[in-house]
Amino acid sequence: MKKDGYCILNCDDLYYHECLEQVTSRLLTYGKKEATLQIVDYQLYEDKTMITLKYQERLYTLKSPLLGEFNIYNLCAALLAMIALGYELEEVIERVSLIQ
């Protein structure tokens, strides 16, 4: 890891604490527990997933065409990667429904 880079970790992962011990850069986390980007709630449907996320004490509700709980985690990792690249979360969330 670059000292001035980012490390993005799933805090719900079984090996989270082992990975955390190795972090030497800025840390961003996601998961259902307390995290940089917290999964507050979600509903899975046949054609979409409705997700409520918490970031910097603000709640965001979004509709994703990605199905399954694992894709909620994948989406959170991608959102944090975009934040690390300098994008605003609001800007990226607006485009999530366009994923095909």
C-alpha positions as a LaTeX table, in Angstrom:
\begin{tabular}{lrrr}
\hline
Residue & $x$ (\AA) & $y$ (\AA) & $z$ (\AA) \\
\hline
Met1 & 0.00 & 0.00 & 0.00 \\
Lys2 & 1.16 & 3.48 & $-0.77$ \\
Lys3 & 1.41 & 5.68 & 2.32 \\
Asp4 & $-0.67$ & 8.37 & 0.58 \\
Gly5 & $-3.10$ & 5.86 & $-0.92$ \\
Tyr6 & $-6.25$ & 4.23 & 0.37 \\
Cys7 & $-7.08$ & 0.81 & 1.72 \\
Ile8 & $-10.73$ & $-0.24$ & 1.38 \\
Leu9 & $-11.84$ & $-3.02$ & 3.70 \\
Asn10 & $-15.08$ & $-4.88$ & 4.36 \\
Cys11 & $-15.47$ & $-4.68$ & 8.14 \\
Asp12 & $-17.92$ & $-7.63$ & 8.06 \\
Asp13 & $-15.29$ & $-9.92$ & 6.54 \\
Leu14 & $-14.00$ & $-12.80$ & 8.65 \\
Tyr15 & $-10.39$ & $-11.62$ & 8.10 \\
Tyr16 & $-11.04$ & $-7.90$ & 8.60 \\
His17 & $-8.97$ & $-7.58$ & 11.80 \\
Glu18 & $-6.03$ & $-9.47$ & 10.31 \\
Cys19 & $-6.07$ & $-7.19$ & 7.27 \\
Leu20 & $-6.50$ & $-4.11$ & 9.45 \\
Glu21 & $-3.21$ & $-4.86$ & 11.20 \\
Gln22 & $-1.43$ & $-4.47$ & 7.84 \\
Val23 & $-2.94$ & $-1.11$ & 6.87 \\
Thr24 & $-0.36$ & 1.64 & 6.48 \\
Ser25 & $-2.40$ & 4.04 & 4.35 \\
Arg26 & $-5.69$ & 5.87 & 4.71 \\
Leu27 & $-8.50$ & 3.48 & 5.59 \\
Leu28 & $-12.04$ & 3.39 & 4.22 \\
Thr29 & $-14.42$ & 0.68 & 5.45 \\
Tyr30 & $-17.83$ & $-0.64$ & 4.47 \\
Gly31 & $-20.27$ & $-3.10$ & 5.98 \\
Lys32 & $-23.24$ & $-3.48$ & 8.29 \\
Lys33 & $-21.22$ & $-2.61$ & 11.38 \\
Glu34 & $-19.93$ & 0.88 & 12.11 \\
Ala35 & $-18.03$ & 1.81 & 8.94 \\
Thr36 & $-17.05$ & 4.71 & 6.70 \\
Leu37 & $-19.90$ & 3.58 & 4.42 \\
Gln38 & $-22.42$ & 1.68 & 6.51 \\
Ile39 & $-25.10$ & $-0.60$ & 5.08 \\
Val40 & $-28.08$ & 0.46 & 7.19 \\
Asp41 & $-30.83$ & $-1.48$ & 5.43 \\
Tyr42 & $-31.69$ & $-3.17$ & 2.15 \\
Gln43 & $-34.53$ & $-4.95$ & 0.42 \\
Leu44 & $-33.91$ & $-7.54$ & $-2.29$ \\
Tyr45 & $-36.42$ & $-7.78$ & $-5.14$ \\
Glu46 & $-36.53$ & $-9.84$ & $-8.32$ \\
Asp47 & $-35.49$ & $-6.89$ & $-10.49$ \\
Lys48 & $-33.72$ & $-4.46$ & $-8.15$ \\
Thr49 & $-32.21$ & $-3.89$ & $-4.74$ \\
Met50 & $-33.17$ & $-0.94$ & $-2.55$ \\
Ile51 & $-30.33$ & 0.11 & $-0.27$ \\
Thr52 & $-29.96$ & 2.61 & 2.56 \\
Leu53 & $-26.37$ & 3.67 & 3.25 \\
Lys54 & $-24.88$ & 5.98 & 5.86 \\
Tyr55 & $-21.88$ & 8.15 & 4.99 \\
Gln56 & $-20.62$ & 11.05 & 7.08 \\
Glu57 & $-23.74$ & 10.96 & 9.30 \\
Arg58 & $-26.07$ & 11.28 & 6.29 \\
Leu59 & $-28.44$ & 8.60 & 5.00 \\
Tyr60 & $-28.67$ & 7.81 & 1.29 \\
Thr61 & $-31.33$ & 5.62 & $-0.32$ \\
Leu62 & $-30.59$ & 4.18 & $-3.72$ \\
Lys63 & $-32.01$ & 1.73 & $-6.20$ \\
Ser64 & $-29.56$ & $-0.70$ & $-7.75$ \\
Pro65 & $-30.17$ & $-3.07$ & $-10.66$ \\
Leu66 & $-27.54$ & $-5.38$ & $-9.09$ \\
Leu67 & $-29.15$ & $-8.33$ & $-7.32$ \\
Gly68 & $-28.07$ & $-10.22$ & $-4.21$ \\
Glu69 & $-26.47$ & $-9.26$ & $-0.92$ \\
Phe70 & $-22.96$ & $-9.86$ & $-2.25$ \\
Asn71 & $-23.54$ & $-7.15$ & $-4.85$ \\
Ile72 & $-24.43$ & $-4.66$ & $-2.12$ \\
Tyr73 & $-20.95$ & $-5.24$ & $-0.71$ \\
Asn74 & $-19.39$ & $-5.00$ & $-4.18$ \\
Leu75 & $-21.24$ & $-1.74$ & $-4.78$ \\
Cys76 & $-20.05$ & $-0.31$ & $-1.46$ \\
Ala77 & $-16.43$ & $-1.13$ & $-2.31$ \\
Ala78 & $-16.86$ & 0.54 & $-5.71$ \\
Leu79 & $-18.47$ & 3.64 & $-4.15$ \\
Leu80 & $-15.57$ & 4.00 & $-1.71$ \\
Ala81 & $-13.09$ & 3.59 & $-4.58$ \\
Met82 & $-14.80$ & 6.48 & $-6.36$ \\
Ile83 & $-14.65$ & 8.58 & $-3.19$ \\
Ala84 & $-10.93$ & 7.79 & $-2.90$ \\
Leu85 & $-10.52$ & 9.01 & $-6.49$ \\
Gly86 & $-12.10$ & 12.34 & $-5.54$ \\
Tyr87 & $-15.71$ & 11.92 & $-6.62$ \\
Glu88 & $-18.57$ & 13.08 & $-4.41$ \\
Leu89 & $-20.79$ & 10.26 & $-3.15$ \\
Glu90 & $-23.96$ & 12.07 & $-4.27$ \\
Glu91 & $-22.60$ & 12.31 & $-7.81$ \\
Val92 & $-21.84$ & 8.59 & $-7.99$ \\
Ile93 & $-25.06$ & 7.42 & $-6.32$ \\
Glu94 & $-27.10$ & 9.23 & $-8.97$ \\
Arg95 & $-25.57$ & 6.93 & $-11.58$ \\
Val96 & $-25.99$ & 3.61 & $-9.77$ \\
Ser97 & $-29.43$ & 3.00 & $-11.26$ \\
Leu98 & $-27.84$ & 3.23 & $-14.75$ \\
Ile99 & $-25.60$ & 0.19 & $-14.20$ \\
Gln100 & $-26.34$ & $-2.54$ & $-16.74$ \\
\hline
\end{tabular}
